[in-house]
Amino acid sequence: MTQTDLWSHTTRLAPKPIDTQFYADLIAKAADWIPRSTQVLSDLRGLACEVRSGEVLQLQLLDGAQIVHLFMFNPEDPDERFWAQTSFATEGLFLSRYSRLWGTMARNRPMLTMLADTVTPPRRADWVYGSHHPICSGTGLPIHWRCAGGPTGILTPWEQMVALVETRGLDPRLILDKDDACFFQKMRIEPYSQHLELLPSDALTGDRVALFAEMDLVVLLALSPYVDGSPPPTRATEVAPRAVEVTLMNRVATPLPWPYPGVGYPDLSLYLDATGVRSDTPVPTAGRE
């Protein structure tokens, strides 16, 4: 495959090359994926998954629509973590098949690639136009929950992830961003104000998404107290998240190298120290000493 073939014709702000045939071949063999572990997430404590390079992470709804927040980082270098802003610029606001979730500089490489998405609206008579699986939605922060009228005493997705990061002995302020990917969440862009509106999800029991791990990752998952995107109840006892099955599939393929062979890319050694880890030590840029 040539370099030209890898670049899709697009007017996006930050287009990146992608070998769609590689991922199409993985999808065609989905019936051969073998689960190595399955857990059910049904409360507001979150879940941290150790996902190995080449494995598939699958999220499946067990009891109707439930928003699932996802964030991840490199366990060997936590400074390499999900970068919502560049993912949005590259992939668009909403994730779909072949969308990739990108990591921070210096490496700025794909971390997860979406292989499956069974949410296919419209599914009811009162259907409202919108899309699912947004990036940069902001619904996981405590301030947004309180402003929406949510009751106190409820752990928001960001707070759940803070606790998960702290159990690993890491400082969440250095790792967690304020945005993450929100699977099964439905939103629309209000055409005049350009505000994002949270809508009730069209997802149903049995709907699933599947993501291919491009590298070893710690993936943080947190259920939203908004549940399916409906307005929050007035009492904490009325917040009842719905169960989601989290399955890790055994390695289905060796990820493609990044950057792809033959594809020009910046010299990342300018950002990394001798061990390949991002360094905070100021150094001159090569050629501009």
Secondary structure, 3 states (H helix, E strand, C coil): CCHHHHCCCCCCCCCCCCCHHHHHHHHHCHHHCCEEEEEEECCCCCEEEEECCCCEEEEEECCCCCCEEEEEEECCEEEEEECHHHHHHHHCCECCCCCEEEECCCCCCEEEEEEEECCCCCCCCCCCCCEECEECCCCCCHHHHHHCCCCCCCCCHHHHHHHHHHCCCCCHHHHCCCCCEEECCEEEECCCCCCEEEECCCCCCCCEEEEEECCCEEEEEEECCCCCCCCCCCCHHHCCCCCEEEEEECCCCCCCCCCCCCCCCCCHHHCECCCCCECCCCCCCCCCC
